[in-house]
């Protein structure tokens, strides 16, 4: 058995049906047939107006390292259901297909393709789980982080979530996603090391309780970290002990060293009331520049409430409700086949359901973002792969919610969103840092995405339109399914 701290080969992170189906394709000599799969999701978390595409870098790592070791093959052989020839095929397997995806950090919307895989059927099938788990987890946390940062306004948000995450990987990659979504720092040291995220943290209650009294605990800490002293003031009594002792340390310890008390942290109680009282005490002591940091089961709703109450809080440490996206912990991206290549032509496939929201958008297609003259994103547009759209020209489109209306884009630009990541199994995309992705998120939300889509309550629904040719393709397939 592989130990927790040994190097891990994650290639076997897949659902068993991916292997049983792949074995079936192999036995029926279908392994070289090319198929198209789309990744998409059906609704934004927390009834929001958008989500943030996150996790692509980890998908790239998975694809680059995808292989089956001798131990993997031996384990599969023990299942006694796979052909030996298929196991030999897996022993020499490397991904050989194409992958197109949104640029990581792209603001995205429901029911549009965010990743498209064009590959031999076994290649496409074996990567399903890995793609979905990365997108579902990190997109969820990044989107939640952005909502929390929006609620905080110009106040900093730090990720404090590691110890409440569902496991070590969730803590590390959750911290990455939170940073991409807008968090200024993380308390998770390995995430800081791996992704060059600023790390932050001071003390826990155990530090204060270890010493014989609170003042001594504060004094010892200030002596060690005079230029970064943030004191946790709620171990015993915030207003009668914690804040007075913090002020005393600022005067008696830091002052003679030429340093200032950087901040205090509140981790319990009525944060609005305590922060206002603490602010008054600090200001009266001449510590107007001392920040007040708040933590304790915060999310966008509690932060917004605190600000509405006039809480004197300068930054927030957000833990469990960020790292687990407690209010809505499932993102729900899915991986569906949309085309099969026959005689060099992609034959579209559609999933039809009694639940309208589960009907898929079929075919090998392209997704465009449509910008007006002010470079605001007014809609996304699905087109057939071979269609060409010309900037500035009148482009007719169909709103699938109101197909009877006549619409056209006038004087708009059309940006294709699905960029090549792998071609013929080779990585063709330049790797980017978490900081670059984070900046891209901020740029879009500031410059391109309507403020109305960023509201917490009843946000504007971003339009997802179709070209007439694509709409006709989908309608034709639906009609054929009805008649079959």
C-alpha positions as CSV (number, residue, x, y, z in Angstrom):
1,X,0.0,0.0,0.0
2,X,1.3,3.5,-0.9
3,X,1.9,5.5,2.3
4,X,0.5,9.0,2.7
5,X,3.8,10.8,2.3
6,X,5.2,8.7,-0.5
7,X,5.0,10.0,-4.1
8,X,1.5,9.5,-5.4
9,X,0.5,8.4,-8.8
10,X,-3.0,9.8,-9.1
11,X,-3.8,8.2,-12.5
12,X,-6.3,5.8,-10.9
13,X,-8.4,8.6,-9.5
14,X,-11.3,7.6,-11.7
15,X,-14.7,6.0,-11.5
16,X,-14.7,2.2,-12.1
17,X,-17.2,2.6,-15.0
18,X,-14.6,4.5,-16.9
19,X,-12.5,1.4,-17.0
20,X,-15.3,-1.0,-17.7
21,X,-16.5,1.1,-20.6
22,X,-13.0,1.5,-21.9
23,X,-12.5,-2.2,-21.8
24,X,-15.7,-2.6,-23.8
25,X,-14.6,-0.1,-26.4
26,X,-11.3,-1.9,-26.7
27,X,-12.8,-5.3,-27.0
28,X,-15.1,-3.9,-29.8
29,X,-12.1,-2.3,-31.6
30,X,-13.4,1.2,-31.0
31,X,-10.3,2.6,-29.2
32,X,-9.3,4.8,-32.1
33,X,-12.7,6.3,-32.7
34,X,-12.7,10.1,-32.0
35,X,-15.4,11.5,-29.7
36,X,-16.2,14.9,-28.3
37,X,-17.1,15.5,-24.6
38,X,-18.1,18.8,-23.1
39,X,-17.8,19.9,-19.5
40,X,-20.5,22.3,-18.3
41,X,-22.6,23.1,-15.2
42,X,-26.3,23.9,-14.8
43,X,-26.5,26.6,-12.1
44,X,-24.4,29.1,-10.2
45,X,-23.9,28.5,-6.5
46,X,-25.9,30.5,-4.0
47,X,-28.2,31.8,-6.8
48,X,-25.3,34.0,-8.0
49,X,-24.9,35.7,-11.3
50,X,-21.7,33.9,-12.4
51,X,-19.0,31.5,-11.4
52,X,-15.2,31.4,-11.8
53,X,-13.5,28.8,-13.9
54,X,-10.7,27.3,-11.7
55,X,-8.6,24.1,-11.5
56,X,-7.2,23.9,-15.0
57,X,-3.6,23.9,-13.9
58,X,-4.2,20.8,-11.8
59,X,-6.0,19.1,-14.8
60,X,-2.8,19.8,-16.9
61,X,-0.7,18.2,-14.2
62,X,-2.9,15.1,-14.2
63,X,-2.9,14.7,-17.9
64,X,0.9,15.1,-18.1
65,X,1.4,12.4,-15.5
66,X,-1.3,10.1,-16.6
67,X,0.0,6.5,-16.7
68,X,-0.7,3.1,-15.3
69,X,2.1,1.5,-13.2
70,X,2.8,-2.2,-12.7
71,X,1.0,-2.0,-9.4
72,X,-2.1,-0.4,-11.1
73,X,-2.2,-3.1,-13.8
74,X,-1.8,-5.8,-11.1
75,X,-4.7,-4.4,-9.1
76,X,-6.9,-4.2,-12.2
77,X,-6.0,-7.8,-13.1
78,X,-7.3,-8.8,-9.6
79,X,-10.8,-7.6,-10.5
80,X,-11.0,-10.5,-13.0
81,X,-13.2,-8.6,-15.5
82,X,-10.7,-7.0,-17.9
83,X,-9.2,-8.5,-21.0
84,X,-5.5,-9.1,-20.8
85,X,-5.0,-7.3,-24.1
86,X,-6.8,-4.2,-22.6
87,X,-4.5,-4.3,-19.6
88,X,-1.5,-4.4,-21.9
89,X,-3.0,-1.4,-23.7
90,X,-3.3,0.5,-20.4
91,X,0.3,-0.3,-19.5
92,X,1.5,1.7,-22.5
93,X,-1.2,4.4,-22.3
94,X,-0.6,8.1,-22.7
95,X,-3.2,10.7,-23.4
96,X,-3.2,11.5,-27.1
97,X,-6.2,13.8,-27.7
98,X,-7.0,17.5,-27.8
99,X,-8.4,19.6,-24.9
100,X,-9.8,23.1,-25.3
101,X,-10.8,25.1,-22.2
102,X,-11.6,28.5,-20.9
103,X,-8.6,30.5,-19.7
104,X,-8.3,29.7,-16.0
105,X,-10.0,32.5,-14.0
106,X,-12.6,33.2,-16.7
107,X,-16.0,34.3,-15.5
108,X,-18.4,31.6,-16.7
109,X,-22.1,30.9,-16.9
110,X,-24.4,27.8,-16.8
111,X,-25.0,25.5,-19.8
112,X,-22.1,26.6,-21.9
113,X,-19.0,24.4,-22.7
114,X,-16.1,25.3,-20.4
115,X,-13.9,22.4,-21.4
116,X,-14.1,20.4,-24.7
117,X,-12.2,17.1,-25.1
118,X,-11.7,15.8,-28.6
119,X,-9.9,12.5,-28.4
120,X,-10.0,8.7,-29.0
121,X,-12.9,7.4,-27.0
122,X,-10.8,5.6,-24.3
123,X,-8.6,8.7,-23.8
124,X,-11.7,10.9,-23.4
125,X,-13.4,8.4,-21.0
126,X,-10.4,7.9,-18.6
127,X,-10.0,11.5,-17.7
128,X,-13.6,12.3,-16.8
129,X,-13.4,12.0,-13.0
130,X,-10.1,13.9,-12.7
131,X,-11.4,16.8,-14.8
132,X,-14.7,17.1,-12.9
133,X,-13.2,16.9,-9.4
134,X,-10.8,19.6,-10.1
135,X,-13.3,21.9,-11.7
136,X,-16.1,21.2,-9.3
137,X,-14.0,21.8,-6.2
138,X,-11.8,24.8,-7.1
139,X,-14.5,26.6,-9.1
140,X,-16.9,26.3,-6.1
141,X,-14.3,27.7,-3.7
142,X,-13.1,30.5,-6.0
143,X,-16.7,31.6,-6.6
144,X,-17.5,31.6,-2.9
145,X,-14.3,33.5,-2.2
146,X,-15.2,36.2,-4.7
147,X,-18.7,36.6,-3.1
148,X,-17.0,37.0,0.3
149,X,-14.5,39.5,-1.0
150,X,-17.3,41.5,-2.7
151,X,-19.2,41.6,0.6
152,X,-16.0,42.8,2.4
153,X,-15.5,45.6,0.0
154,X,-12.1,47.2,0.4
155,X,-11.4,45.1,3.5
156,X,-8.9,42.3,3.2
157,X,-10.0,38.7,3.4
158,X,-7.7,35.9,4.5
159,X,-8.2,32.1,4.1
160,X,-8.3,30.4,7.5
161,X,-9.9,27.2,6.3
162,X,-7.4,24.4,6.3
163,X,-8.4,22.7,9.5
164,X,-12.0,22.6,8.5
165,X,-11.3,21.4,4.9
166,X,-12.4,17.8,4.0
167,X,-8.8,16.6,3.6
168,X,-5.3,17.8,3.0
169,X,-5.7,18.2,-0.8
170,X,-8.9,20.2,-0.2
171,X,-7.1,22.5,2.1
172,X,-4.2,23.1,-0.3
173,X,-6.2,23.5,-3.5
174,X,-9.0,25.2,-1.7
175,X,-6.5,27.8,-0.6
176,X,-5.3,28.2,-4.2
177,X,-8.9,28.7,-5.4
178,X,-9.7,31.1,-2.6
179,X,-6.7,33.2,-3.5
180,X,-7.7,33.2,-7.2
181,X,-11.2,34.3,-6.1
182,X,-9.8,37.3,-4.3
183,X,-8.5,36.3,-0.8
184,X,-5.4,38.3,0.0
185,X,-3.6,35.5,1.8
186,X,-3.8,32.0,3.3
187,X,-2.9,30.4,6.6
188,X,-2.1,27.2,4.8
189,X,1.7,27.1,4.6
190,X,2.1,24.4,1.9
191,X,-0.4,26.3,-0.4
192,X,1.7,29.4,0.1
193,X,4.9,27.5,-0.8
194,X,3.4,25.7,-3.8
195,X,1.5,28.6,-5.4
196,X,3.4,31.7,-4.1
197,X,0.4,32.9,-2.1
198,X,1.1,35.3,0.8
199,X,0.8,33.5,4.1
200,X,-0.6,35.1,7.3
201,X,-1.2,34.1,10.9
202,X,-0.3,35.1,14.4
203,X,-1.3,33.1,17.4
204,X,-4.0,30.7,18.8
205,X,-5.7,30.8,22.1
206,X,-3.3,28.1,23.3
207,X,-0.5,30.6,23.2
208,X,-2.3,33.0,25.5
209,X,-3.4,30.1,27.8
210,X,0.1,28.6,28.0
211,X,1.5,31.6,29.9
212,X,0.5,32.4,33.5
213,X,-1.4,35.5,32.4
214,X,-2.6,37.3,29.3
215,X,-0.2,40.2,29.5
216,X,2.8,38.0,29.6
217,X,1.6,36.1,26.6
218,X,1.1,39.3,24.7
219,X,4.5,40.7,25.8
220,X,6.4,37.6,24.8
221,X,4.8,37.6,21.4
222,X,5.5,41.3,20.8
223,X,9.1,40.9,21.8
224,X,9.6,38.2,19.1
225,X,7.6,39.8,16.3
226,X,7.7,43.5,17.0
227,X,7.0,44.6,13.4
228,X,4.1,42.2,13.0
229,X,2.3,42.1,16.3
230,X,-1.4,41.1,16.0
231,X,-2.8,40.0,19.4
232,X,-5.8,37.6,19.9
233,X,-7.8,39.4,22.6
234,X,-10.8,37.2,23.3
235,X,-9.3,34.4,25.3
236,X,-10.7,35.7,28.6
237,X,-12.5,39.0,28.3
238,X,-12.2,41.2,25.2
239,X,-13.1,44.6,26.7
240,X,-11.9,44.1,30.3
241,X,-8.8,42.1,29.7
242,X,-7.8,41.5,26.1
243,X,-7.9,45.0,24.7
244,X,-6.5,46.7,27.8
245,X,-3.5,44.3,27.8
246,X,-3.0,44.8,24.1
247,X,-2.9,48.6,24.7
248,X,-0.5,48.1,27.6
249,X,1.9,46.0,25.4
250,X,1.7,48.7,22.7
251,X,2.8,51.3,25.2
252,X,5.3,49.4,27.4
253,X,6.8,46.9,24.9
254,X,6.4,48.1,21.4
255,X,6.6,51.8,21.9
256,X,10.2,51.8,23.5
257,X,11.2,49.6,20.5
258,X,10.0,52.2,18.0
259,X,7.2,49.8,16.8
260,X,3.4,50.1,16.6
261,X,0.8,47.5,17.5
262,X,-0.3,46.2,14.1
263,X,-3.6,44.8,15.1
264,X,-5.9,42.8,17.4
265,X,-8.1,39.9,16.5
266,X,-11.6,39.0,17.6
267,X,-12.6,35.4,17.3
268,X,-15.9,35.2,19.3
269,X,-18.8,37.1,20.7
270,X,-20.8,39.9,19.2
271,X,-18.3,41.0,16.6
272,X,-20.2,44.2,15.7
273,X,-20.5,45.4,19.3
274,X,-17.0,44.3,20.4
275,X,-15.3,45.8,17.4
276,X,-17.0,49.2,17.9
277,X,-16.1,49.2,21.6
278,X,-12.5,48.1,20.9
279,X,-12.1,50.7,18.2
280,X,-13.0,53.4,20.7
281,X,-10.6,52.1,23.3
282,X,-7.7,51.8,20.8
283,X,-8.4,55.3,19.4
284,X,-8.4,56.9,22.9
285,X,-5.1,55.2,23.5
286,X,-3.6,56.8,20.4
287,X,-3.6,53.6,18.4
288,X,-5.7,54.8,15.5
289,X,-3.6,52.8,13.1
290,X,-4.1,49.5,14.9
291,X,-6.3,47.2,12.8
292,X,-9.1,45.0,14.0
293,X,-9.3,41.6,12.5
294,X,-12.4,39.4,12.8
295,X,-12.8,35.7,12.4
296,X,-15.3,33.0,13.7
297,X,-17.6,31.3,11.1
298,X,-17.8,34.1,8.7
299,X,-19.2,34.2,5.1
300,X,-20.5,36.8,2.7
301,X,-23.8,37.1,4.6
302,X,-22.4,37.6,8.1
303,X,-19.8,40.0,6.7
304,X,-22.4,42.0,4.9
305,X,-24.5,42.1,8.1
306,X,-21.5,43.2,10.2
307,X,-20.7,46.1,7.8
308,X,-24.4,47.1,7.7
309,X,-24.2,47.3,11.6
310,X,-21.3,49.6,11.4
311,X,-18.7,47.1,12.7
312,X,-15.2,48.6,13.0
313,X,-13.5,45.7,11.3
314,X,-10.5,46.2,8.9
315,X,-10.0,42.6,7.7
316,X,-11.6,39.2,7.9
317,X,-10.3,35.7,8.4
318,X,-12.7,33.3,6.8
319,X,-12.5,29.6,7.4
320,X,-15.0,26.7,7.3
321,X,-17.7,28.5,5.3
322,X,-15.2,29.4,2.6
323,X,-13.2,26.2,2.3
324,X,-16.3,24.0,2.2
325,X,-18.6,26.6,0.6
326,X,-21.0,25.7,3.4
327,X,-24.1,27.4,2.0
328,X,-23.9,25.4,-1.2
329,X,-21.2,22.7,-1.2
330,X,-21.8,21.1,-4.6
331,X,-20.9,22.8,-7.9
332,X,-22.3,20.2,-10.2
333,X,-20.2,20.4,-13.4
334,X,-20.9,17.3,-15.7
335,X,-19.1,15.6,-18.5
336,X,-21.3,14.7,-21.5
337,X,-20.6,13.2,-24.9
338,X,-21.7,15.6,-27.6
339,X,-20.3,14.2,-30.9
340,X,-18.8,11.0,-32.4
341,X,-16.6,11.2,-35.5
342,X,-17.9,9.2,-38.5
343,X,-16.0,9.1,-41.8
344,X,-14.2,12.3,-40.8
345,X,-17.4,14.2,-39.8
346,X,-18.6,14.9,-36.3
347,X,-22.0,13.3,-35.8
348,X,-23.8,15.3,-33.0
349,X,-25.2,13.6,-29.9
350,X,-27.9,15.0,-27.5
351,X,-29.1,13.9,-24.1
352,X,-32.9,14.3,-23.8
353,X,-34.6,14.3,-20.4
354,X,-37.9,14.9,-18.8
355,X,-36.1,17.6,-16.8
356,X,-35.6,20.4,-19.3
357,X,-32.5,21.7,-17.6
358,X,-30.8,18.3,-18.2
359,X,-31.1,18.5,-22.0
360,X,-27.6,19.0,-23.4
361,X,-26.3,21.3,-26.0
362,X,-25.1,18.9,-28.7
363,X,-22.3,18.9,-31.3
364,X,-18.7,20.0,-31.7
365,X,-19.1,23.7,-31.2
366,X,-17.4,27.0,-30.2
367,X,-18.3,29.5,-27.5
368,X,-17.8,33.2,-28.0
369,X,-18.1,36.1,-25.6
370,X,-19.8,39.1,-27.2
371,X,-18.6,42.6,-26.3
372,X,-20.3,45.9,-27.0
373,X,-18.4,49.1,-28.1
374,X,-17.5,49.8,-24.4
375,X,-16.1,46.3,-24.2
376,X,-18.8,45.1,-21.8
377,X,-19.7,41.5,-22.1
378,X,-23.3,41.5,-23.2
379,X,-23.8,37.8,-23.9
380,X,-22.2,34.5,-24.7
381,X,-22.9,32.8,-28.0
382,X,-22.8,29.2,-29.0
383,X,-21.9,28.5,-32.7
384,X,-21.2,25.5,-34.8
385,X,-17.5,24.8,-34.9
386,X,-17.0,25.7,-38.5
387,X,-19.0,29.0,-38.3
388,X,-17.0,32.3,-38.7
389,X,-18.1,35.5,-36.9
390,X,-16.8,38.8,-38.1
391,X,-16.3,41.7,-35.7
392,X,-18.4,44.8,-36.3
393,X,-20.8,43.1,-38.7
394,X,-24.5,42.5,-38.0
395,X,-24.8,38.9,-36.6
396,X,-28.2,37.4,-36.2
397,X,-28.7,35.3,-33.1
398,X,-31.5,33.3,-31.4
399,X,-32.4,33.5,-27.7
400,X,-33.3,29.9,-26.9
401,X,-35.7,31.2,-24.2
402,X,-37.5,33.4,-26.8
403,X,-36.8,31.8,-30.2
404,X,-39.7,33.6,-31.9
405,X,-38.0,37.0,-31.5
406,X,-35.7,38.6,-34.1
407,X,-32.3,39.6,-32.6
408,X,-28.9,40.7,-34.0
409,X,-25.6,41.9,-32.5
410,X,-24.6,45.2,-34.0
411,X,-21.1,46.7,-33.9
412,X,-19.9,44.0,-31.5
413,X,-16.7,42.0,-31.1
414,X,-16.7,38.2,-30.7
415,X,-13.9,36.5,-28.7
416,X,-13.6,32.7,-28.8
417,X,-13.4,31.4,-25.3
418,X,-12.2,27.8,-25.7
419,X,-8.4,27.9,-26.1
420,X,-6.2,24.9,-27.0
421,X,-4.6,23.3,-24.0
422,X,-3.5,19.9,-25.4
423,X,-3.2,19.1,-29.1
424,X,-2.3,15.5,-30.0
425,X,-1.5,14.8,-26.4
426,X,1.1,17.6,-26.3
427,X,0.7,20.6,-23.9
428,X,0.5,23.8,-26.0
429,X,-0.7,26.2,-23.3
430,X,1.7,28.3,-21.4
431,X,1.6,27.7,-17.6
432,X,0.5,30.7,-15.5
433,X,0.8,31.6,-11.8
434,X,-2.0,31.8,-9.3
435,X,-1.4,35.5,-9.0
436,X,-1.8,36.0,-12.8
437,X,-5.1,34.1,-12.7
438,X,-6.3,36.1,-9.7
439,X,-5.5,39.4,-11.5
440,X,-7.4,38.2,-14.6
441,X,-10.5,37.5,-12.4
442,X,-10.3,41.0,-11.0
443,X,-9.9,42.6,-14.4
444,X,-13.0,40.9,-15.8
445,X,-15.2,41.8,-12.9
446,X,-14.0,45.4,-12.9
447,X,-13.9,46.0,-16.7
448,X,-16.0,43.5,-18.6
449,X,-18.8,42.0,-16.4
450,X,-21.9,44.1,-15.7
451,X,-22.3,45.1,-12.0
452,X,-25.9,43.9,-12.3
453,X,-24.6,40.3,-12.7
454,X,-22.5,40.7,-9.5
455,X,-25.5,41.5,-7.2
456,X,-26.0,39.1,-4.3
457,X,-29.8,39.2,-4.6
458,X,-31.6,38.7,-7.9
459,X,-28.6,39.2,-10.2
460,X,-29.1,39.8,-13.9
461,X,-29.0,36.6,-15.8
462,X,-26.2,36.6,-18.4
463,X,-27.6,35.8,-21.9
464,X,-26.5,32.5,-23.6
465,X,-27.5,32.8,-27.2
466,X,-27.1,30.6,-30.3
467,X,-26.4,31.2,-33.9
468,X,-29.3,30.3,-36.2
469,X,-27.3,27.4,-37.6
470,X,-26.6,26.0,-34.2
471,X,-30.1,26.5,-32.9
472,X,-31.4,24.6,-36.0
473,X,-29.0,21.8,-35.3
474,X,-30.2,21.4,-31.7
475,X,-33.9,21.7,-32.8
476,X,-33.4,19.0,-35.5
477,X,-31.9,16.6,-32.9
478,X,-34.7,17.2,-30.4
479,X,-37.3,16.5,-33.1
480,X,-35.5,13.3,-34.1
481,X,-35.4,12.2,-30.5
482,X,-39.2,12.9,-30.2
483,X,-39.9,10.8,-33.3
484,X,-37.7,7.9,-32.3
